[in-house]
Amino acid sequence: MTLPGFPDAAPLAGLGGGILIGLAAAIMLLGMGRIAGVSGIAARAVGLGGSGIGRRGAWAFLIGLPIGAAIVMLATGSPVPQFANSGTLIVAGLFVGIGTRLGSGCTSGHGVCGISRLSPRSIVATLTFITAGIATVAVMNALGLEVLP
């Protein structure tokens, strides 16, 4: 299935991925009583977070993210993803890390878990993330910059 004007869109795959993300967040909240915010789990894994999931559990969660994606890619025959160069990834990672600390969370914690709990703080944070992303893409397009080769 394709969307008019968006030949590369995969709405059914997106719907399936969204369902899996929501299910994983619900299982973590109901099973462990914790929010499935990836930045908080990453902070816990490297010893920056003081409560919640244990460090071993945090590492298992983080390691499972790319392994799960690789399993789906292999099972479905999806093309190998392309990434920006290492320098761009490092700079982007630093900006994202700083932003998640300033915003007290990331898109998974605020956007998936916070909005589903109708948290006003998460709604504002998610609107800020989306607005900043749109502005970044608009500026990059206006300057003729491409992230991917």
Backbone bond lengths (Angstrom), bond angles and torsions (degrees), N, CA, C in turn:
res aa  C-N    CA-C-N  psi(-1)  N-CA   C-N-CA  omega(-1)  CA-C   N-CA-C  phi
1 M - - - 1.445 - - 1.526 108.95 -
2 T 1.316 115.87 132.97 1.464 120.28 176.87 1.524 109.22 -124.41
3 L 1.305 114.91 159.57 1.456 121.52 177.80 1.515 109.22 -102.10
4 P 1.334 117.84 138.76 1.469 119.63 178.63 1.527 111.01 -57.56
5 G 1.315 116.16 128.90 1.458 121.04 179.90 1.519 113.78 85.13
6 F 1.324 117.36 -7.15 1.464 121.66 -179.78 1.526 108.82 -132.80
7 P 1.336 117.34 73.64 1.473 119.84 -173.36 1.534 114.03 -64.48
8 D 1.333 117.68 -22.87 1.457 119.98 -179.28 1.527 112.94 -93.74
9 A 1.321 116.97 -1.94 1.468 119.90 -179.22 1.522 109.65 -68.20
10 A 1.298 115.27 146.65 1.460 120.93 177.97 1.530 108.12 -131.18
11 P 1.332 117.20 76.72 1.467 119.42 -173.45 1.522 113.91 -62.89
12 L 1.313 118.44 -34.63 1.466 119.27 179.81 1.527 111.05 -70.37
13 A 1.326 116.78 -39.40 1.467 119.92 175.79 1.525 109.99 -64.46
14 G 1.323 116.49 -40.32 1.463 120.55 177.35 1.514 112.15 -63.33
15 L 1.320 116.27 -41.63 1.465 120.63 177.56 1.531 110.26 -62.77
16 G 1.330 116.00 -45.11 1.467 119.56 178.00 1.517 112.30 -61.58
17 G 1.337 116.61 -43.51 1.460 120.26 178.04 1.510 111.55 -63.77
18 G 1.321 116.62 -40.91 1.471 120.07 178.53 1.512 112.03 -63.06
19 I 1.324 116.10 -40.76 1.465 120.02 177.83 1.532 110.21 -62.56
20 L 1.332 116.89 -43.42 1.468 120.06 179.60 1.527 111.97 -65.05
21 I 1.338 117.17 -40.14 1.468 120.60 178.14 1.528 109.80 -63.81
22 G 1.327 116.67 -45.73 1.462 120.37 178.79 1.518 111.97 -62.54
23 L 1.320 116.36 -41.59 1.464 120.94 178.38 1.527 111.24 -62.99
24 A 1.340 116.48 -44.47 1.469 120.23 178.87 1.525 110.98 -62.89
25 A 1.335 116.75 -41.56 1.467 120.42 178.90 1.525 110.59 -64.23
26 A 1.341 116.95 -41.53 1.461 120.73 179.40 1.527 111.24 -65.86
27 I 1.317 116.66 -41.35 1.470 119.89 178.82 1.517 110.60 -62.80
28 M 1.340 116.70 -42.25 1.465 119.30 -179.94 1.526 110.95 -66.57
29 L 1.323 116.81 -41.47 1.468 120.13 -179.74 1.522 110.90 -67.57
30 L 1.323 117.38 -47.16 1.462 120.36 -178.19 1.524 112.67 -74.91
31 G 1.333 116.53 -36.02 1.459 120.28 -176.82 1.511 114.56 -82.10
32 M 1.349 116.34 -35.77 1.462 119.73 -175.78 1.527 112.79 -117.41
33 G 1.334 116.22 -11.36 1.457 119.29 -177.22 1.517 112.89 72.22
34 R 1.333 116.84 23.00 1.464 121.76 -176.75 1.520 110.32 -122.85
35 I 1.318 115.24 150.87 1.449 122.43 175.48 1.533 108.01 -80.19
36 A 1.328 116.59 137.76 1.463 121.45 -179.29 1.529 110.57 -86.95
37 G 1.317 116.50 58.75 1.460 121.15 176.38 1.520 109.12 -89.35
38 V 1.316 116.86 116.38 1.463 121.21 -173.50 1.524 111.56 -63.60
39 S 1.339 118.53 -38.23 1.470 119.01 -179.46 1.527 111.34 -64.90
40 G 1.319 117.51 -38.79 1.461 120.23 176.95 1.514 112.08 -67.06
41 I 1.332 116.17 -38.96 1.462 120.33 177.99 1.529 109.81 -67.20
42 A 1.341 117.23 -40.02 1.466 120.26 177.33 1.527 110.84 -64.37
43 A 1.326 116.74 -41.41 1.468 119.87 177.72 1.524 110.31 -61.64
44 R 1.313 116.72 -40.85 1.459 120.79 179.11 1.526 110.56 -64.79
45 A 1.328 117.10 -39.04 1.467 120.89 -178.42 1.521 111.81 -61.58
46 V 1.333 117.11 -37.79 1.469 119.91 -178.57 1.520 112.95 -95.87
47 G 1.335 116.81 9.64 1.452 120.80 174.11 1.518 115.56 87.22
48 L 1.338 118.46 13.38 1.467 120.37 179.08 1.517 112.85 -91.47
49 G 1.316 117.83 -18.39 1.460 122.00 179.07 1.507 109.42 -101.34
50 G 1.319 116.08 145.16 1.452 118.62 -174.63 1.507 116.17 -104.41
51 S 1.331 118.66 -10.95 1.457 118.38 -175.76 1.519 109.94 -139.56
52 G 1.317 114.50 174.40 1.464 119.58 176.68 1.505 112.25 93.81
53 I 1.299 114.84 -142.11 1.451 122.62 -177.39 1.531 110.33 -58.79
54 G 1.329 117.05 144.68 1.453 121.15 177.77 1.524 111.21 -69.00
55 R 1.319 115.88 161.67 1.468 119.53 -177.14 1.521 112.14 -61.70
56 R 1.319 117.61 -39.70 1.470 119.47 179.34 1.524 110.73 -65.66
57 G 1.316 116.29 -40.88 1.464 120.26 177.05 1.515 111.46 -64.59
58 A 1.344 116.42 -37.92 1.463 120.75 178.24 1.521 110.66 -63.98
59 W 1.331 116.49 -44.35 1.463 119.41 178.59 1.525 110.89 -64.52
60 A 1.335 117.26 -39.89 1.471 120.27 178.52 1.527 110.15 -61.60
61 F 1.333 117.16 -42.82 1.462 121.13 178.08 1.518 110.90 -60.92
62 L 1.332 117.08 -47.96 1.463 121.48 -177.23 1.523 112.38 -66.44
63 I 1.327 116.91 -40.48 1.460 120.49 178.78 1.528 110.39 -68.40
64 G 1.333 116.55 -32.60 1.459 120.99 179.59 1.514 113.75 -68.47
65 L 1.343 118.36 -24.85 1.468 120.31 -179.42 1.531 111.97 -61.06
66 P 1.335 120.04 -56.46 1.474 117.97 179.46 1.526 112.96 -71.47
67 I 1.332 117.25 -29.95 1.468 118.86 178.76 1.529 109.74 -66.35
68 G 1.328 116.78 -42.72 1.464 120.22 177.46 1.519 111.51 -61.83
69 A 1.332 116.41 -42.39 1.472 120.30 178.54 1.528 110.30 -63.73
70 A 1.329 117.47 -40.45 1.466 120.97 179.52 1.526 111.03 -65.40
71 I 1.319 117.28 -39.26 1.471 120.73 178.82 1.527 110.05 -63.10
72 V 1.325 116.51 -45.39 1.467 119.63 178.60 1.525 110.61 -63.34
73 M 1.333 116.73 -42.23 1.462 120.66 179.76 1.529 110.82 -60.70
74 L 1.326 116.70 -44.97 1.465 120.36 179.77 1.522 112.04 -68.68
75 A 1.339 116.84 -39.09 1.463 120.85 -177.62 1.521 112.32 -69.94
76 T 1.326 116.90 -31.37 1.462 119.99 -176.59 1.523 112.75 -100.60
77 G 1.321 117.41 -7.94 1.458 120.61 -178.03 1.514 112.98 71.62
78 S 1.321 116.40 25.32 1.464 121.14 179.69 1.521 110.16 -64.56
79 P 1.335 117.25 151.59 1.465 118.91 178.01 1.529 111.33 -67.91
80 V 1.309 115.46 154.97 1.463 121.24 178.24 1.526 108.17 -66.96
81 P 1.330 118.08 129.94 1.458 119.60 -178.23 1.527 111.87 -67.82
82 Q 1.319 115.58 153.01 1.458 121.37 175.51 1.524 108.38 -103.72
83 F 1.311 115.61 144.18 1.450 120.90 179.43 1.521 109.78 -125.20
84 A 1.315 115.22 158.64 1.455 120.94 174.62 1.523 108.66 -68.20
85 N 1.327 116.84 171.38 1.465 119.67 179.44 1.531 110.60 -68.76
86 S 1.302 116.68 164.13 1.466 122.09 -174.75 1.524 112.84 -58.03
87 G 1.323 117.71 -41.32 1.464 120.79 -179.95 1.519 112.00 -61.04
88 T 1.316 116.10 -45.18 1.466 120.78 178.24 1.521 110.68 -62.76
89 L 1.324 116.82 -42.82 1.466 120.32 179.58 1.523 111.86 -63.31
90 I 1.316 117.47 -39.97 1.467 120.82 179.76 1.525 110.58 -65.82
91 V 1.331 117.09 -48.17 1.463 120.32 179.17 1.525 110.70 -62.11
92 A 1.337 116.83 -45.31 1.463 120.73 179.21 1.526 110.54 -62.07
93 G 1.315 116.87 -41.90 1.465 120.64 178.58 1.518 112.60 -61.82
94 L 1.331 116.10 -40.07 1.467 119.43 177.49 1.528 111.06 -64.41
95 F 1.329 116.63 -43.72 1.465 119.92 178.23 1.529 111.35 -62.77
96 V 1.312 116.16 -43.01 1.466 119.60 179.29 1.533 110.14 -64.87
97 G 1.320 117.07 -43.02 1.462 120.51 178.96 1.516 112.31 -61.06
98 I 1.322 116.44 -44.79 1.467 120.27 178.05 1.532 110.01 -63.96
99 G 1.328 115.90 -42.83 1.462 119.95 -179.96 1.516 113.06 -63.24
100 T 1.326 117.00 -39.31 1.469 118.57 179.98 1.521 111.43 -69.12
101 R 1.319 117.17 -31.92 1.470 119.32 176.28 1.529 110.58 -71.15
102 L 1.337 116.29 -41.64 1.473 119.74 178.66 1.526 111.31 -67.15
103 G 1.329 116.70 -38.24 1.463 121.31 -177.79 1.512 114.09 -88.07
104 S 1.328 116.70 4.00 1.474 122.36 -178.95 1.525 112.01 54.52
105 G 1.312 116.11 39.17 1.453 119.44 176.86 1.512 112.06 150.45
106 C 1.310 114.64 177.31 1.462 121.42 -176.15 1.518 110.11 -123.40
107 T 1.319 116.03 -173.18 1.462 120.02 -177.74 1.525 112.38 -64.51
108 S 1.312 117.80 -31.18 1.464 118.15 179.16 1.527 110.96 -73.09
109 G 1.316 117.05 -42.24 1.459 119.77 179.65 1.520 112.28 -70.17
110 H 1.331 116.38 -49.38 1.459 120.23 -179.03 1.524 112.11 -80.22
111 G 1.349 116.15 -50.09 1.458 120.46 -172.41 1.513 114.25 -71.31
112 V 1.318 117.91 -40.93 1.459 120.33 -177.84 1.528 110.36 -90.56
113 C 1.309 116.26 -54.84 1.465 119.79 -173.60 1.528 112.72 -82.22
114 G 1.325 117.49 -42.02 1.463 120.34 -176.58 1.508 113.41 -69.45
115 I 1.326 117.03 -45.46 1.464 119.48 179.87 1.529 110.48 -65.22
116 S 1.315 117.73 -37.65 1.465 119.88 179.68 1.528 111.31 -66.01
117 R 1.332 117.37 -21.92 1.465 121.55 175.76 1.531 111.63 -96.35
118 L 1.346 116.30 6.48 1.470 123.81 -179.97 1.526 112.56 58.00
119 S 1.324 116.38 37.20 1.460 121.81 178.17 1.527 109.89 -75.19
120 P 1.345 118.57 118.63 1.470 120.17 179.20 1.532 112.28 -57.98
121 R 1.331 117.07 -40.57 1.461 121.08 179.37 1.521 110.92 -61.28
122 S 1.322 117.15 -40.71 1.465 120.95 179.51 1.518 111.87 -70.32
123 I 1.315 117.06 -36.33 1.463 120.13 178.19 1.526 109.70 -63.27
124 V 1.338 117.22 -45.27 1.465 121.12 178.35 1.533 110.38 -63.97
125 A 1.327 116.82 -44.04 1.463 120.38 179.94 1.522 110.91 -61.50
126 T 1.325 118.15 -43.82 1.453 121.50 -178.89 1.523 111.42 -66.26
127 L 1.323 117.53 -40.91 1.464 120.18 175.47 1.531 110.62 -61.61
128 T 1.322 116.72 -36.64 1.466 120.91 177.39 1.526 110.64 -66.07
129 F 1.338 117.62 -44.07 1.470 121.17 178.11 1.520 110.46 -58.73
130 I 1.332 115.66 -48.06 1.466 120.08 -176.62 1.524 110.70 -64.32
131 T 1.320 116.76 -44.43 1.464 120.95 179.78 1.526 110.84 -61.81
132 A 1.323 117.14 -44.14 1.467 120.54 178.96 1.528 110.94 -64.06
133 G 1.325 117.66 -38.39 1.464 120.97 177.92 1.519 112.19 -65.31
134 I 1.323 116.37 -44.11 1.463 120.23 178.27 1.527 110.42 -62.72
135 A 1.329 116.46 -44.10 1.474 120.39 179.83 1.529 110.84 -63.03
136 T 1.324 117.27 -40.96 1.463 121.19 179.98 1.527 111.01 -62.82
137 V 1.326 116.77 -46.19 1.465 120.50 179.26 1.524 110.47 -64.03
138 A 1.328 117.04 -41.14 1.468 120.10 179.45 1.526 111.30 -62.26
139 V 1.332 117.01 -43.73 1.471 120.69 179.44 1.519 110.24 -65.59
140 M 1.323 117.64 -44.45 1.462 121.12 179.91 1.528 110.86 -62.50
141 N 1.335 116.74 -41.97 1.464 119.68 177.41 1.520 110.89 -64.48
142 A 1.324 117.56 -40.87 1.462 121.09 -179.70 1.525 111.19 -64.80
143 L 1.329 117.01 -33.01 1.468 121.53 179.56 1.526 112.43 -88.01
144 G 1.330 117.15 -3.39 1.465 120.87 179.42 1.517 112.92 73.18
145 L 1.326 117.48 24.46 1.467 121.21 -179.56 1.515 110.94 -90.40
146 E 1.323 116.03 144.68 1.460 122.13 175.57 1.514 108.21 -122.92
147 V 1.323 115.65 139.13 1.459 119.34 177.72 1.527 110.01 -84.72
148 L 1.315 115.76 -42.73 1.459 119.91 -178.90 1.520 110.64 -95.82
149 P 1.350 116.22 148.83 1.478 119.48 -179.90 1.506 112.56 -66.38
